[in-house]
Amino acid sequence: MLETVQKIQDESRQGEAIVPANGDTRTYSKKFYIESYGCQMNFNDSEIVASILNQEGFGATRNVDEADLVLLNTCSIREKAEQTVRQRLTEFKKTKKNKPGFLVGVLGCMAERLKAKFLEEEKLVDLVVGPDAYRTLPALIEEAGTGQKAINVLLSREETYGDISPVRLDSNGVTAFVSIMRGCNNMCSFCVVPFTRGRERSRDPYSILAEATDLFERGYREVTLLGQNVDSYYFVDEAKDETVTFALLLEKVAAVSPLLRVRFSTSHPKDITDEVLHAMARHENICNYIHLPVQSGSNRILQLMNRTYTREWYMKKIDRIREILPDCALSTDVITGFCTETEDDHQDTLAVMDYAKYELAYMFAYSERPGTLAARRYTDDVPEEVKKRRLSEVVALHRGHSLEGMQKEVGKTCKVLIEGVSKRSDAHYFGRNDQNKVVVFPRENFQKGDYVMVKIDDCTAGTLIGTIVPA
């Protein structure tokens, strides 16, 4: 495999049709079908799109055959995602031949870069809409309905969709994503996000708190605050003479209710502060879990990636996290085979992984993305077989760390939020503990959304197995 990734539950839905899960009984004159690929931000964007389409008389369907409009919310981070999207568009092109009025659109990160190919050269789609242009969807759909090719991929310095209440798609009714900012100012040389999602802008905290409060009142018990780099959240309200940093926002959301768990993703190592760590320590309902992408353990490669930190600095940041939050779990991203990477560079990455012993890791072989700084500056010169071998070594090392971390939990008791019925057994529930570890246990007389104390009796490399005990 050129790409290997240990997936979390949210990303297991990639490419599936998604529909509202909260009992929407309204009758719609038209139907839309949407597939999402990539990161949590894309799934959250699809919920914003669903809200906009609902207002225009479109209802979601899981059956593409009854849809009037098909949308693919795309990702450009990995080559494999692009290949999958292109294959799906080819399939939908066949449907168009036999279904007059059937429209196909591409949303998200692939929109700007491949707009000409999709619209004119390959004629795969009718409309192309960038991540900052979803408000114009109704007008673009109308334009596409006349036979014109409709496109809007303009990026914005202001758009946050803060006033739009997302339609929760395929939700379990317990956990939800809340977008707090969009875009990214970090110019990591391997990444397309600054070019596809634009510059950073933070959503106003009042709309974030209103959304979190509404979710809690509707029975949700966990929110994950989303952004390409949540640590850099920064909102200045000149009228109220108030500045809200990410640490302060975390505390405000945690104050909605002690029964509302708060998570966040993603953190750039250079921006996570003691202020954030101390806020986490003060609030039991801010989960002790941080996603801290390292990408590489080699200083030379980190410099080529423009990550703006060294391996030594990163390891000291891990020390600081564990000093303030001794029970904090860490996850990471690792890229193997980046341009000019040597065996010594690879060994440096393995050494940092040994130091951190991440609970969860997203591990990829490098694939050059057109338009990135790396594509313009460097040669993708590491042979594919070398990338594969190094990736296999990274994966094997992480699996050992993951199992080791799980085994340390056996015999302990932890607080778990019940998210639903286990996929493997109707007699068991599953949920996650404070450190984001999946826990499976007999259902007993509890319901989805309840907090329970679970004694851990056994484990696998990816799951804790236990039984409910009195609180």
N, C-alpha and C positions, 0 to 999 in steps of 0.2 A: 504494500500500500504506500502511495506517495504521501498520504495524509493519515495520521492516526490521532484520534482525539477521544479522551474519556469524556463522554457527554453528561451533562446534567439533564434533569427531567425536562426543563423548558425547551431545550434544543432538540429533543427527540421528536418534536413535531415538525421538523423541517420538511417542507414540500407537501404536507398534508393540507387538505381543505380545512378551513377553520370557520366555525359558525358560533353565534352567540350561545352561551350556555346558561343564561339566566332567565329562561322562560319567556322570551319575547313572543307574544301571541298576536302581534299586529299583522294585518294583511298588507302585503306589498304588491304593487302592480308589476314590478320587475325584480329579477333575481341577479345577484352577483356571486361569483365563486372566487375565492382568493387563496393563494398559496404563499407562504412566507419562508424565506431562506435566511440563514445567517444568524446574527446576534440577537440578543433580547430587545435591542432598540428597534429592529425591524418588526418583531412581533408586536411591540407596542405601537409602532407606526401603523400597522395594519388595523389596530383597534381604533385609531384616530380616523383612518380612511373609512372604516365601517360606519362610524358615527356620521361622517359627512354624507355618505351614500344613503344612509337611513333617512336623512332629512330630504333627500331627493326621490324617495319612493322606492329605493332598492332594498330588498331583504336578502340576507345571506342564505346560501344553500351549500350543502355538501355534495350535491349531485351536479357535475359539470354539464350534463345533458340538458338540464332544465334552466341553465344560466343564460341570461342575455349578455352578461359582461363577465369576462375572465380577467383577473389581475394577478400578476406575479410580482411579489415584493422581493426584490433581488439583493444579492450580496456580491461584492467584488473582492472580498478579502482573499478568497482562495480560488484557484483555477477550477477546481472540481465543481464548485457552486455554479460558476458560469456555464460549464459544460452541461450541467443538469438543467439549468434554466433554458438554454438553447434547445435542448432535446424536447423539453415540454412545449416550448413555443412551436416547434415543428409539428408536434402532435396536434396542437390546437389549430394550426393552419389548415390541417386536413378537415377539421370540424367546420371551419368557416365556409368551405366549398359547398357544404350541404345544408347550411343554416343561414339564410339571409338575415341581416341585421345583427348577427353575432359579432361582438367586439372583443378584442384582445388588447390588453395594455400591460406595459412594464412600468413598475414603480421602483423607487429606491436608488441604491448605489450604482447599479449598472446603467441607469437611465442616461446620464450625461455622456458617459464615455462611449456608449455603443448606440446612441440615438440614430445616427446616420445608417449604420448597418441594419438595425432592426426595422427602421421605417422605409428606407429607400432601396438599399442594396438587396437585402434578403426578404423584404416585404413580409415580415413575420407578425407585425403588430399594427394596431390602428392608432394607439396613443402611447406616449412616453411622458412620464411625470416624475420629476425629481423630488427628493425628500422635503424640500421647502415649498412645494407648489401644490400640496394636496387640496388646498382650499379652492383651487381652480378646476378640480376634477369635474364638477357638473358641467361647466362650460366646455371643457375639452371633450367630454362624452357626447355632448350635443353636436359639437363640431365634427367629431369622428363619425357620428351617425349620418352625416350628409355625404360621406365618402371622402372627406378631407383627412389628411394625416394631422393629428393634433399633438402638440408638443409644448411642454413648459418644464425646463430644467434649470431655471434661474435659482441661484442661491440667495439667501437672505441673511442680513446681519441682525434681524429683529425677530423673525418667526420662531415661536416656541410652542404654538398650539395650546397655550395655557388656558384659553377659554373654552376648549372643546372637551366634553366629557367622553372619554373613550368607551366604546362598546366592548365589554369584556368577551373575548373570543375563546371558546373552548376552555373557559375558566373552571377551576374546581370549586369556586365560591369561597375559598379560604385564603389563597395567596394571589397577589396582583402586583404588576409592575407600575411604577409611577415615574414618568420621565421628568427630570429636574433641569436638564440642560441639553443643548444640542451642539454639534460641531466639535472641533478640536483644533487647538493652536499648536500642538506638538507636531513637529515635522519629522517623525520617525521615517527613515528612508525607505522602509519596506511597505509603508502603509498608504492606502488610497483615501482614507477617511477625510483628511483635510480638504481634499479635492472634490469629494463626492458629497460631503455634508457641510462644508464651509467652516467658518470661524466659530469659536465658542460664544455662546450667549446663554445666560442663565434665566430660567423661568422665574417669575415672581413668586416669593414664598407663600403669599396668601392663597394663590390658586393651588399650590402644592398641598398646603394644609387643608384646604377645603376638599380636595380630592381624597386625601387620606382619611379625613373625618367621615366623608360620605361612604367610603369603602368600609370603614369600621361599623358604621350604623347599618350597613347592608349585610353584615355578618362576616366580612373578611377579617382575618386575624393576623395577616402578615403582608407588609408591603416591601418591595425592593426598589430603592431609589436608583434610577438609571441615568447614565451619561457616558459619553466616550471617556471622560475623565472627571468623575464626580468630585474629586478633591479640589478642583479648581473652581467649583461653584462659588459665585460671588455676585451678590445683588445689592445695589445701592438704591435706596428709596430716599430721594432728596426731599420729598414732601414731608416725610416722617423723620428725616435726619437719622436714618437707620441703615446700617450695613449688616447684611446677613452673610456670614461665611458658611462653609459646608458644616463645620462643627456645630454652629448655632442652629442651622437648619435641622441637623440630626436631632438635636435636643428638642426642637419645636415639634417635630413629627413624633418623637417618642412620647411627648407630653399629651398627645391626643388621647391615649389610654394606656395604662400599664398592661392591658391585654392585647395590645397591638404590637407585634414584633416588627422590628425594622432591620432591614439588610440594605446593602448598597453595592454597586458594581458599575464601573471598574475604577480602580485606583492606579494612578501613575506613581511609582515609588518616589519620584522627586517632589511630589506635592503633598503626600500624606504627612500630617503634622502631629505634634504632641497634643495640640488642642483637640484634634479628632479622637486620638487615643484616650485622652482623659474623659471626653464626652461619652465614649463607649463604656469606660469603666464606671461612670456614675449612674448609668441607666441599665438595669437588668434586661430590659426589653430591646436594647440595641445588641444585636447578635455578635458574639465573639468570632467573627469570621471576616477575613480580608482577602480579596483577590488582588495579588500584587505581582503583576507580570514581570518576569526577569528577562525573558527572550533569549539571552545568552549569558554564560558565565565568564566570557572572555572580554577583558578590557578593550582589546583591539577591535573585536567585533561590535561591542557596544558602541564604540566611537563611530564605526562605519554605519551603524544603525541610527546614530544620532539620538541615543537614549539619554544622554546628559548625566549619567552617573557611572561609577565604577563598581566592580564586583565587591571591593572592600567597603565602599559606602553602602551598597545594598545589604550586605551582610550585617553591618552595624544597624541598619534600619530594622532588620529582623530582630536583632538583639533588643532594640528599643521597644518594639511591639511586645516582645515577650516579657520585658521588664515591667511594663505598665499593664499588660493583659496576659498573664501567665497561661491562661487556658485558650488563647486565641488560635484558631485554625487558619492555615494559610493555603491558598491555591495560587496557581501561576499559569503563565503561557511560556512555551519554549519553542523556538524555531531552530531546526537543525539544518546544516548545509547552506547557511547564508554565504554570500559571495566571499570567496577567498578563505573560507573557514578551513583551518588545518586540524590535524589530530590533536595538537596541543590545545587549540581553542575548544575543541569538543570535550576534551578531558576537563578543562576549566568549568564547562557547563555541568558536567557530571559531579564535579566537586561541590559546586554551589547547591545542587540538588541534594547532595548528601548532607550538607550543612543545614538546609532548610527543612528537609523531610516534609514536603508538601502533602497535605491531605487530598488534594485534587489537582490535576494538571491537564492542560489543553496543549497537546504536543503535535507539531506539524513539521513536515519537511518544507523548506523554503520553495515557494513558487513565485517567479517574477511577475509583478503586476504592472501592466503598461500604465505610464503616467506617473509612476512613483519616482522619487529621487534616486532610489537604488537602480531602477531600470535605466535612468539617464546617465548615472555616474559609473556604475560598476558592471562587470561581466558576471553573469550567472555561471560560474566556472566549476562548481563542485559536481562531479558526475552523479547521475541519478542513483546508481547502485550504492555509492558512498552515502548519499543522503538517506537512503532506505536503511542501510546498516546502522548509521548513527541514530536514526530515529528509533529503530528497534532497541538499541541499547538504552536510550532515554526512557522509552516506555517500560522496559523490563526493570530498570532501576526504580522508576516511580511506583510500579506495582508492588515492589518489595516494601517501599516506604509506606504506601497506602495500607497494606496488610498489617505492617508493624503498628501503625497508628490505630487501626481498628482493634487489634489485639489488646492494646493498652486500655481500651474502654470496657473490656469484659470484666464483669464483677461490679462495675460502677452503676449508679442510678442517674438518669438524666431526664430533663423535662422535654417532652416531645409534643409538637403541634400536629394533630391528626389531619392529614391532607386528603385521605381517601382510602379506598379498598385496594389491597395489594393486587398487582397484576397476576400474581402466581396463585393466589388463594383467596376465595371469597370469605374465608373464615378469619382473615387477617387484615389489619389496617397497616398503613405505612405513614410515616411522617418524617420530619427532620428535627434534630436537636439544635442546640444553640450554635454548634460548630458546623452546621450544614450537613451533617452525616445522616444518611437515610437509615431509619429504624423501622423494622417490621415486628409486629406483635399481635397476639390474638385480640379479636375485636371487643369481647366482653360487652358491657352495657354502656358504651360511649358512642359519641357521634362525631362526624366530621366537623372540625373546627374547635373541638375540645382540646385542652391541654391535659396531658397525663404524665405521670412519673413512670418510667420504664426501667426495670433492672436488666442490664445487658448480660445475657447468658452465653452468647456465641457470636461469631462474626464470619463474614467472608471479606475479601479485599475491598468490596464496595458497599456492604450492607451490615448493619448491626441487627442482631436478632435477640429479642427479649420478651419480657412479660410485664404487664402492668402491676404496680405495687401501690399501696395506699400513699396518698400525698402527705 
